[in-house]
Amino acid sequence: MVSADQLTVKTPDGRQLEAIVSGPGQGLPLVFHSVTPMGLVPLRSSLDPAQCGLRTVFYARPGYSGSTPHPGRSVANAAADTAVVLDAIGADRFVTLGWSGGGPHALACAALLHDRCLAAAVVAGPAPFKEAAGVFLAEDSKRLRRVEAGDESELVKNCKQIMESASGARADNMADRFTSVADRESMKGQFADWMAEYFRASAASGVEGLREDEVAFAHDWGFKVAHARRVARLR
C-alpha cells in the first residue's frame, strides 16, 4: 500500500473535512471523487495514481467518515470543499476523477474551479436528474422525483437498506453486487479487497452522507454541466 497521510481541514463555515493524501509532495494532485455511498479507505498500491507520480487526494464528502454533515448541500458545494482541501496541502492546480456518484462532484470542480482544474474525467457518472430524467431507470426516477418534491420517507428507508448491505461486503461476494458482466469480472484481487473494505467503511458512517448525496442528485446541481471544461467521459 502506498504511504498515505490522513488530515482534517476546516471549512470557512466551521465544518471539518477528513482526507487522505498519498504520493510525492511535489506531484500534481489528482482529486478522487468516489462512488456513493463512500468510505474513506486508502487505495491499494496497484490502484493508487500515486505510483505514477501523482499526488492522490481523497476526501470524505459531508456526512461520511469524519466529515461534518452538511444538510441541504448541492453538488456544486463539492467545488468549494475541494478547494479547501487543496489549499490545506498547498496545492494550486489539479486534475480530478469522478467515479459513479463521484462523477457529478468532479464535474462541479471542472465547472466552478476551471482556473485551477486542468482536466476532469468521469467514469459511469449520473446525469443531472432535473435535465435528463428520461435516462434514469423507472425505479430510480420514481425515487428521485419523490425526493425532488420533498418526500424523503422512502429515501431514508432505502439508504438504511443500502448501508445494511454494505456492512456485509466481502471480497468474495463483491461480484454478486453487480449485474453487468464487466463489473462482475472486475471484482478480483486487490480491487475486490479494496471495494469490500470501502463499502464496510461507508456503512460505519451511517446514512447521512448517502442521504445528502441522493438529495443533491435529485435537485439542481448548482451549475451547468456545459460549463465544465476539459472533461473526458470514460464509459
PAZAPA-4460 file (N, C-alpha, C; in steps of 0.05 Angstrom, whole numbers, plus 32768, in hexadecimal, padded with zeros to 4 digits):
% residues 235
    n_x    n_y    n_z   ca_x   ca_y   ca_z    c_x    c_y    c_z   seq   type   mol
   8011   7FE8   8000   8000   8000   8000   8012   8019   8000     1      M     A
   800B   802C   7FEF   801A   8046   7FEF   8016   8054   8009     2      V     A
   802B   805F   8014   8029   806E   802D   8015   8085   802A     3      S     A
   8003   8088   803D   7FEF   809D   803B   7FED   80AD   8055     4      A     A
   7FE9   80C7   8053   7FE5   80D8   806A   7FC8   80DF   806D     5      D     A
   7FBE   80DD   8085   7FA2   80E5   808B   7FA2   8100   8098     6      Q     A
   7F90   8112   808F   7F8F   812C   809A   7F72   8135   809C     7      L     A
   7F6D   8148   80AE   7F53   8155   80B2   7F56   8172   80AD     8      T     A
   7F45   817E   809C   7F47   819A   8096   7F2C   81A8   809D     9      V     A
   7F2D   81C1   80A3   7F16   81D1   80AA   7F0C   81E1   8091    10      K     A
   7EF2   81E2   808E   7EE6   81F2   8079   7EDF   820E   8084    11      T     A
   7EDC   8222   8073   7ED5   823D   807D   7EBC   823E   808E    12      P     A
   7EA9   822B   8089   7E90   822B   8099   7E91   821A   80B2    13      D     A
   7EAA   8211   80B9   7EAE   8203   80D3   7EAC   81E5   80D2    14      G     A
   7EA7   81D9   80BA   7EA6   81BC   80B8   7EC2   81B1   80B7    15      R     A
   7EC4   8197   80BA   7EDE   818A   80B5   7EDC   8175   809F    16      Q     A
   7EF2   8172   8091   7EF3   815F   807B   7F0B   814C   8081    17      L     A
   7F06   8132   807F   7F1B   811F   8083   7F26   8116   8068    18      E     A
   7F40   8115   8066   7F4C   810E   804C   7F64   80FB   804F    19      A     A
   7F6B   80EE   803A   7F82   80DD   8038   7F92   80E6   8020    20      I     A
   7FAC   80EB   8024   7FBE   80F4   800F   7FD5   80E1   800C    21      V     A
   7FDB   80D9   7FF4   7FF2   80C7   7FF0   8001   80D0   7FD7    22      S     A
   801A   80C6   7FD5   802B   80CD   7FBE   803E   80E4   7FC4    23      G     A
   804F   80EA   7FB0   8064   80FE   7FB4   8059   811A   7FBA    24      P     A
   8065   8128   7FCD   805B   8143   7FD4   805B   8157   7FBD    25      G     A
   806D   8153   7FAA   806F   8165   7F93   805F   815C   7F7B    26      Q     A
   8052   8145   7F7E   8042   813A   7F67   8029   814A   7F62    27      G     A
   8020   8149   7F49   8006   8156   7F42   7FF0   8148   7F51    28      L     A
   7FDF   8156   7F61   7FCA   8149   7F6F   7FB4   813E   7F5C    29      P     A
   7FAB   8126   7F62   7F94   811A   7F55   7F7E   8117   7F6B    30      L     A
   7F69   8126   7F69   7F54   8125   7F7D   7F40   810F   7F74    31      V     A
   7F3D   80FB   7F85   7F2C   80E4   7F7E   7F11   80E7   7F8D    32      F     A
   7EFC   80EA   7F7D   7EE0   80EB   7F87   7ED4   80CF   7F82    33      H     A
   7ED0   80C1   7F98   7EC9   80A4   7F94   7EAB   809F   7F96    34      S     A
   7EA4   8085   7F93   7E88   807D   7F90   7E77   8082   7FA9    35      V     A
   7E5D   8082   7FA5   7E49   8085   7FBA   7E3E   8069   7FC1    36      T     A
   7E3D   8061   7FDA   7E48   806F   7FF2   7E66   806D   7FF2    37      P     A
   7E73   807E   8002   7E90   807E   8001   7E9C   8078   801D    38      M     A
   7EB3   806B   801C   7EC3   8065   8034   7EDF   8070   8030    39      G     A
   7EEA   807D   8043   7F04   8089   8040   7F19   8074   8048    40      L     A
   7F22   8065   8033   7F35   804F   8037   7F4C   8053   8023    41      V     A
   7F65   8053   802D   7F7C   8057   801B   7F7B   8043   8004    42      P     A
   7F82   804C   7FEC   7F83   803B   7FD5   7F9A   8027   7FD7    43      L     A
   7F96   800E   7FCD   7FAB   7FFB   7FCC   7FC1   8005   7FB9    44      R     A
   7FDA   7FFC   7FBD   7FF0   8007   7FAD   7FEC   8004   7F8F    45      S     A
   7FE0   7FEE   7F87   7FDC   7FE9   7F6A   7FC6   7FFB   7F5E    46      S     A
   7FB6   8007   7F6F   7F9F   8018   7F67   7FA5   8036   7F69    47      L     A
   7FB9   803D   7F79   7FBE   8059   7F80   7FCE   8067   7F6A    48      D     A
   7FC3   807D   7F5F   7FD2   808C   7F4B   7FEC   8097   7F55    49      P     A
   7FF1   8096   7F6F   800A   809F   7F7A   8022   8090   7F6F    50      A     A
   801D   8077   7F66   8033   8067   7F5B   803C   8072   7F40    51      Q     A
   802B   8084   7F34   8032   8091   7F1B   803E   80AD   7F1F    52      C     A
   8043   80B4   7F39   804F   80CE   7F3E   803B   80E3   7F45    53      G     A
   8021   80DC   7F45   800D   80EF   7F4C   800A   80F0   7F6B    54      L     A
   7FFD   8105   7F75   7FF7   8107   7F91   7FD9   8103   7F95    55      R     A
   7FD2   80EB   7F9F   7FB6   80E4   7FA1   7FA9   80F2   7FB9    56      T     A
   7F93   8100   7FB4   7F84   810E   7FC9   7F68   8102   7FC9    57      V     A
   7F61   80F6   7FE0   7F48   80E8   7FE2   7F3A   80F2   7FFC    58      F     A
   7F24   8101   7FF9   7F18   810B   8012   7EFB   8101   8014    59      Y     A
   7EF2   80FF   802D   7ED7   80F5   8033   7EC3   810C   802F    60      A     A
   7EAF   8108   801E   7E9A   811C   801B   7E8B   811F   8036    61      R     A
   7E7E   8135   803A   7E70   813A   8053   7E5D   8123   805B    62      P     A
   7E5E   811C   8075   7E4D   8106   807F   7E5A   80EB   807E    63      G     A
   7E71   80E9   8070   7E80   80CF   806F   7E99   80D1   8080    64      Y     A
   7EA0   80BA   808B   7EB9   80B8   809B   7EB9   80CE   80B0    65      S     A
   7ED0   80DD   80B1   7ED2   80F3   80C5   7ECA   810E   80BB    66      G     A
   7EBE   8110   80A4   7EB5   812A   8099   7E9A   8132   80A4    67      S     A
   7E98   814A   80AD   7E7F   8155   80B9   7E68   8154   80A5    68      T     A
   7E51   814B   80AD   7E39   814C   809B   7E34   8168   8092    69      P     A
   7E28   816A   807A   7E22   8184   806F   7E06   8182   8062    70      H     A
   7DF1   8180   8072   7DD6   817D   8067   7DCF   8194   8053    71      P     A
   7DC3   818C   803D   7DBB   81A0   8029   7DD2   81A7   8016    72      G     A
   7DE8   8199   8018   7DFE   819F   8005   7DF6   8198   7FE9    73      R     A
   7E02   81A6   7FD6   7DFD   81A1   7FBA   7E17   8193   7FAF    74      S     A
   7E15   8189   7F97   7E2D   817D   7F8A   7E42   8193   7F87    75      V     A
   7E3A   81AB   7F81   7E4C   81C1   7F7E   7E5E   81C6   7F96    76      A     A
   7E54   81C0   7FAE   7E63   81C5   7FC6   7E7D   81B5   7FC7    77      N     A
   7E7F   81A0   7FB7   7E97   818F   7FB6   7EAF   819F   7FAC    78      A     A
   7EAA   81B3   7F9B   7EC0   81C3   7F90   7ECD   81D3   7FA6    79      A     A
   7EBD   81E0   7FB7   7EC8   81EF   7FCD   7ED7   81DE   7FE1    80      A     A
   7ECB   81C6   7FE7   7ED8   81B4   7FFA   7EF2   81AA   7FEF    81      D     A
   7EF3   81A4   7FD5   7F0B   819B   7FC8   7F21   81B0   7FCA    82      T     A
   7F19   81C9   7FC5   7F2C   81DF   7FC7   7F38   81E2   7FE3    83      A     A
   7F27   81DE   7FF7   7F31   81E0   8013   7F46   81CA   8018    84      V     A
   7F41   81B2   800F   7F54   819C   8013   7F6E   81A2   8004    85      V     A
   7F6C   81AB   7FEB   7F84   81B1   7FDC   7F94   81C8   7FE8    86      L     A
   7F86   81DC   7FF2   7F94   81F3   8000   7FA3   81E8   8018    87      D     A
   7F97   81D5   8026   7FA4   81CB   803F   7FBE   81BC   8039    88      A     A
   7FC0   81B0   8021   7FD9   81A2   801B   7FEB   81B3   8009    89      I     A
   7FE4   81CD   8005   7FF5   81DF   7FF6   7FF5   81D9   7FD8    90      G     A
   7FDF   81CF   7FCD   7FDD   81C9   7FB1   7FCC   81DD   7FA2    91      A     A
   7FD5   81E6   7F8B   7FC6   81F9   7F7B   7FB6   81EB   7F66    92      D     A
   7FC3   81E0   7F52   7FB5   81D3   7F3C   7FB3   81B5   7F41    93      R     A
   7FA0   81A8   7F34   7F9B   818C   7F38   7F8C   8180   7F21    94      F     A
   7F8A   8166   7F20   7F78   8157   7F0E   7F65   8147   7F20    95      V     A
   7F4F   813E   7F15   7F3B   8130   7F26   7F2F   8119   7F17    96      T     A
   7F27   8105   7F26   7F19   80ED   7F1C   7F01   80E8   7F2D    97      L     A
   7EEA   80E5   7F20   7ED1   80DF   7F2E   7EC6   80C5   7F24    98      G     A
   7EC0   80B3   7F37   7EB7   8098   7F30   7E9A   8095   7F3A    99      W     A
   7E88   808E   7F28   7E6C   8089   7F30   7E61   80A2   7F3E   100      S     A
   7E58   809F   7F57   7E4D   80B6   7F66   7E61   80CC   7F6B   101      G     A
   7E7B   80C6   7F67   7E8F   80DB   7F68   7E91   80EC   7F4F   102      G     A
   7E85   80E2   7F39   7E87   80F0   7F1F   7E7C   810C   7F20   103      G     A
   7E63   8111   7F2A   7E59   812C   7F2C   7E6B   813F   7F3B   104      P     A
   7E79   8135   7F50   7E8A   8146   7F61   7EA3   814D   7F52   105      H     A
   7EAD   813B   7F41   7EC4   8141   7F31   7EBD   8157   7F1C   106      A     A
   7EA4   8154   7F11   7E9B   8168   7EFE   7E98   8183   7F0B   107      L     A
   7E90   8184   7F24   7E8D   819D   7F32   7EA8   81AB   7F33   108      A     A
   7EBD   819B   7F38   7ED8   81A7   7F39   7EE0   81B2   7F1D   109      C     A
   7EDA   81A3   7F08   7EE1   81AB   7EED   7ED2   81C4   7EE5   110      A     A
   7EB9   81C7   7EF0   7EA9   81DF   7EE8   7EAF   81F7   7EF9   111      A     A
   7EB4   81F3   7F13   7EB5   8209   7F26   7ED2   8210   7F2F   112      L     A
   7EE4   81FE   7F2A   7F01   8203   7F30   7F11   8201   7F17   113      L     A
   7F06   820A   7F00   7F14   8206   7EE7   7F2F   8214   7EE5   114      H     A
   7F33   8228   7EF6   7F4E   8235   7EF6   7F63   8224   7F04   115      D     A
   7F5A   8210   7F14   7F6C   81FE   7F22   7F6B   81E1   7F17   116      R     A
   7F54   81D9   7F0D   7F51   81BE   7F04   7F5B   81BB   7EE7   117      C     A
   7F71   81AC   7EE4   7F7D   81A9   7EC9   7F6E   8195   7EB8   118      L     A
   7F62   8181   7EC4   7F53   816D   7EB5   7F42   815D   7EC8   119      A     A
   7F2C   8152   7EBD   7F1A   8142   7ECD   7F11   8129   7EBD   120      A     A
   7F0E   8113   7ECB   7F03   80FB   7EBE   7EED   80F0   7ECF   121      A     A
   7ED8   80E5   7EC1   7EC1   80DA   7ECF   7EBE   80BD   7EC5   122      V     A
   7EBC   80AB   7ED8   7EB8   808E   7ED2   7E9C   8086   7EDC   123      V     A
   7E8A   8080   7EC9   7E70   8076   7ECF   7E60   8089   7EE2   124      A     A
   7E62   80A3   7EDE   7E54   80B6   7EEF   7E38   80BB   7EE6   125      G     A
   7E26   80C2   7EF9   7E0A   80C8   7EF2   7E07   80E4   7EE5   126      P     A
   7DF1   80E8   7ED7   7DEB   8101   7ECB   7DDA   8112   7EDE   127      A     A
   7DD8   812C   7EDA   7DC7   813C   7EEB   7DAA   8133   7EE9   128      P     A
   7D9D   812C   7EFF   7D82   8121   7EFE   7D6E   8135   7EF3   129      F     A
   7D71   814E   7EFB   7D5E   8163   7EF2   7D5F   8167   7ED4   130      K     A
   7D75   8160   7EC8   7D79   8165   7EAB   7D76   814C   7E9A   131      E     A
   7D79   8135   7EA7   7D7A   811C   7E97   7D6C   8105   7EA5   132      A     A
   7D54   810B   7EB1   7D46   80F7   7EC0   7D3F   80DE   7EAF   133      A     A
   7D3C   80E2   7E95   7D35   80CC   7E83   7D49   80B6   7E81   134      G     A
   7D62   80BB   7E88   7D77   80A7   7E85   7D7A   8095   7E9E   135      V     A
   7D6C   809C   7EB3   7D6E   808C   7ECC   7D5B   8074   7ECB   136      F     A
   7D63   805F   7ED9   7D52   8048   7EDC   7D38   8051   7EEA   137      L     A
   7D22   8043   7EE4   7D08   804B   7EEE   7D08   804D   7F0D   138      A     A
   7D14   8039   7F1A   7D15   8038   7F37   7D25   8050   7F42   139      E     A
   7D3C   8056   7F36   7D4C   806C   7F3F   7D3E   8087   7F3A   140      D     A
   7D31   8089   7F23   7D23   80A1   7F1C   7D0D   80A7   7F2F   141      S     A
   7CFE   8092   7F36   7CE8   8095   7F49   7CF2   809F   7F64   142      K     A
   7D08   8093   7F6E   7D13   809A   7F88   7D1D   80B7   7F87   143      R     A
   7D2B   80BF   7F72   7D36   80D9   7F71   7D21   80EF   7F6E   144      L     A
   7D0B   80E8   7F60   7CF5   80FB   7F5E   7CE8   8100   7F79   145      R     A
   7CE6   80EC   7F89   7CDB   80F0   7FA4   7CEE   8102   7FB5   146      R     A
   7D08   80FD   7FB2   7D1B   810D   7FC1   7D1A   812A   7FB7   147      V     A
   7D18   812D   7F9D   7D17   8148   7F92   7CFE   8157   7F9D   148      E     A
   7CE9   8148   7FA2   7CD0   8154   7FAC   7CD1   8158   7FCA   149      A     A
   7CE6   814F   7FD7   7CE9   8152   7FF4   7CE0   813B   8005   150      G     A
   7CD9   8124   7FF8   7CD1   810C   8006   7CE9   80FA   8009   151      D     A
   7CF4   80F8   8021   7D0C   80E7   8026   7D05   80CE   8035   152      E     A
   7CEC   80C7   8038   7CE5   80B0   8048   7CF1   8096   803C   153      S     A
   7CEE   8093   8022   7CF9   807B   8015   7D18   807D   8013   154      E     A
   7D22   8095   8011   7D3F   8099   800E   7D4E   808F   8026   155      L     A
   7D45   8096   803E   7D53   808E   8056   7D52   8070   8059   156      V     A
   7D3B   8064   8053   7D39   8047   8054   7D4C   803A   8041   157      K     A
   7D4E   8045   8029   7D5F   803A   8015   7D7D   803C   801D   158      N     A
   7D84   8053   8029   7D9F   8058   8032   7DA7   8043   8047   159      C     A
   7D95   803E   8059   7D9A   802A   806F   7D9F   800F   8063   160      K     A
   7D8F   8007   804E   7D92   7FED   8042   7DAD   7FEB   8034   161      Q     A
   7DB5   8001   8026   7DCF   8001   8018   7DE6   7FFE   802C   162      I     A
   7DE4   800D   8042   7DFA   800C   8056   7DFB   7FF1   8064   163      M     A
   7DE4   7FE5   8069   7DE3   7FCA   8075   7DF1   7FB6   8063   164      E     A
   7DEC   7FB8   8049   7DF9   7FA6   8036   7E17   7FAC   8034   165      S     A
   7E1E   7FC5   8035   7E3B   7FCD   8033   7E4A   7FC2   804B   166      A     A
   7E3E   7FC1   8062   7E4C   7FB8   807A   7E55   7F9B   8078   167      S     A
   7E49   7F8C   8066   7E50   7F70   8063   7E62   7F6A   804B   168      G     A
   7E6D   7F7F   803F   7E7D   7F7C   8027   7E96   7F6C   802D   169      A     A
   7E9C   7F59   801C   7EB5   7F49   801D   7EC0   7F47   8001   170      R     A
   7EDA   7F42   7FFF   7EE7   7F40   7FE5   7EDA   7F29   7FD5   171      A     A
   7ED3   7F13   7FE2   7EC8   7EFC   7FD4   7EAB   7EFF   7FCC   172      D     A
   7E9D   7F14   7FD5   7E82   7F18   7FCC   7E7E   7F32   7FBD   173      N     A
   7E93   7F40   7FB7   7E90   7F5A   7FA9   7E84   7F57   7F8D   174      M     A
   7E8C   7F42   7F7F   7E81   7F3F   7F64   7E63   7F3B   7F64   175      A     A
   7E58   7F2F   7F79   7E3B   7F2B   7F7B   7E2B   7F45   7F7E   176      D     A
   7E39   7F5B   7F84   7E2B   7F74   7F88   7E27   7F84   7F6E   177      R     A
   7E30   7F79   7F58   7E2F   7F87   7F3E   7E21   7F75   7F29   178      F     A
   7E14   7F82   7F16   7E05   7F74   7F02   7E14   7F71   7EE7   179      T     A
   7E24   7F86   7EE0   7E31   7F85   7EC6   7E49   7F72   7EC7   180      S     A
   7E4E   7F65   7EB0   7E65   7F52   7EAF   7E7F   7F5F   7EB4   181      V     A
   7E83   7F78   7EA9   7E9C   7F86   7EAD   7EA1   7F8C   7ECA   182      A     A
   7E8D   7F95   7ED8   7E90   7F9B   7EF5   7E96   7F82   7F05   183      D     A
   7E88   7F6D   7EFF   7E8C   7F54   7F0E   7EA8   7F49   7F09   184      R     A
   7EB1   7F4A   7EF1   7ECC   7F40   7EEB   7EE2   7F50   7EF6   185      E     A
   7EDD   7F6A   7EFC   7EF1   7F7B   7F07   7EF6   7F77   7F25   186      S     A
   7EE3   7F69   7F32   7EE5   7F66   7F4F   7EF7   7F4F   7F57   187      M     A
   7F11   7F54   7F53   7F26   7F40   7F59   7F3D   7F4D   7F68   188      K     A
   7F4D   7F3D   7F75   7F66   7F45   7F80   7F64   7F5D   7F93   189      G     A
   7F78   7F6F   7F90   7F79   7F87   7FA2   7F61   7F99   7F9E   190      Q     A
   7F56   7F9A   7F86   7F3F   7FAB   7F81   7F27   7FA1   7F92   191      F     A
   7F22   7F87   7F91   7F0C   7F7C   7FA1   7F10   7F80   7FBE   192      A     A
   7F29   7F7D   7FC7   7F30   7F81   7FE4   7F2A   7F9D   7FEC   193      D     A
   7F33   7FB0   7FDB   7F2F   7FCC   7FE2   7F12   7FD4   7FE1   194      W     A
   7F03   7FCB   7FCD   7EE7   7FD1   7FCB   7ED7   7FC7   7FE4   195      M     A
   7EDE   7FAF   7FED   7ED0   7FA4   8004   7ED6   7FB5   801D   196      A     A
   7EEF   7FBC   8021   7EF6   7FCD   8038   7EE9   7FE8   8035   197      E     A
   7EE8   7FF3   801D   7EDC   800D   8017   7EBE   800D   801F   198      Y     A
   7EAF   7FF9   8017   7E93   7FF8   801D   7E8E   7FF4   803B   199      F     A
   7E9E   7FE4   8048   7E9B   7FE0   8065   7EA0   7FFB   8073   200      R     A
   7EB4   800A   806A   7EBA   8024   8076   7EA3   8037   8071   201      A     A
   7E96   8036   805A   7E80   8048   8054   7E69   8042   8067   202      S     A
   7E64   8029   806D   7E4E   8021   807F   7E53   802B   809B   203      A     A
   7E6C   802C   80A3   7E73   8035   80BE   7E6C   8052   80C3   204      A     A
   7E69   8061   80AD   7E63   807E   80AF   7E46   8084   80B4   205      S     A
   7E34   8070   80B1   7E18   8075   80B4   7E0C   807E   8099   206      G     A
   7DF4   8088   8099   7DE5   808D   8080   7DE7   80AA   8077   207      V     A
   7DF1   80BD   8088   7DEF   80D9   8081   7DFD   80E1   8068   208      E     A
   7E16   80D7   8064   7E24   80DF   804C   7E16   80D5   8033   209      G     A
   7E0C   80BD   8033   7DFD   80B2   801D   7DE4   80C1   8018   210      L     A
   7DD6   80C8   802D   7DBD   80D7   802B   7DC3   80F2   801E   211      R     A
   7DD8   8100   8027   7DDF   811A   801B   7DE7   8117   7FFE   212      E     A
   7DF5   8102   7FF7   7DFC   80FE   7FDB   7DE3   80FC   7FCA   213      D     A
   7DD1   80EB   7FD3   7DB8   80E5   7FC3   7DA7   80FF   7FC0   214      E     A
   7DA5   810E   7FD5   7D96   8127   7FD4   7DA3   813A   7FC0   215      V     A
   7DBE   813C   7FC1   7DCC   814E   7FAF   7DC8   8145   7F92   216      A     A
   7DC8   812B   7F8D   7DC5   8121   7F71   7DA9   8128   7F67   217      F     A
   7D95   8127   7F79   7D79   812B   7F70   7D72   8148   7F6A   218      A     A
   7D82   815B   7F75   7D7C   8177   7F71   7D90   8183   7F5E   219      H     A
   7D8C   819D   7F59   7D9E   81AB   7F47   7DBB   81A9   7F52   220      D     A
   7DCE   81A2   7F40   7DE9   819E   7F49   7DF7   81B8   7F51   221      W     A
   7DED   81CE   7F49   7DF9   81E8   7F50   7E0D   81F2   7F3B   222      G     A
   7E0E   81E4   7F24   7E1F   81ED   7F0E   7E16   81DF   7EF5   223      F     A
   7E1E   81E9   7EDE   7E18   81DD   7EC5   7E2E   81CA   7EBC   224      K     A
   7E27   81B1   7EB6   7E3C   819E   7EAD   7E4B   81A9   7E95   225      V     A
   7E3D   81B8   7E84   7E4A   81C3   7E6C   7E61   81D6   7E73   226      A     A
   7E61   81E0   7E8B   7E76   81F2   7E93   7E8F   81E4   7E9D   227      H     A
   7E8D   81C9   7EA0   7EA5   81BA   7EA8   7EB8   81B8   7E91   228      A     A
   7ED1   81BE   7E96   7EE5   81BF   7E82   7EF9   81A8   7E83   229      R     A
   7F03   81A0   7E6C   7F18   818C   7E6B   7F10   8172   7E79   230      R     A
   7EF9   8167   7E70   7EED   814F   7E7D   7EEE   8138   7E69   231      V     A
   7EF6   8120   7E74   7EF5   8107   7E65   7EE1   80F5   7E72   232      A     A
   7ED1   80E8   7E61   7EBD   80D5   7E6B   7EC8   80B9   7E66   233      R     A
   7ECD   80A9   7E7B   7EDB   8090   7E78   7EC8   8078   7E7A   234      L     A
   7EB1   8078   7E70   7EA0   8061   7E6F   7E83   8069   7E69   235      R     A
***
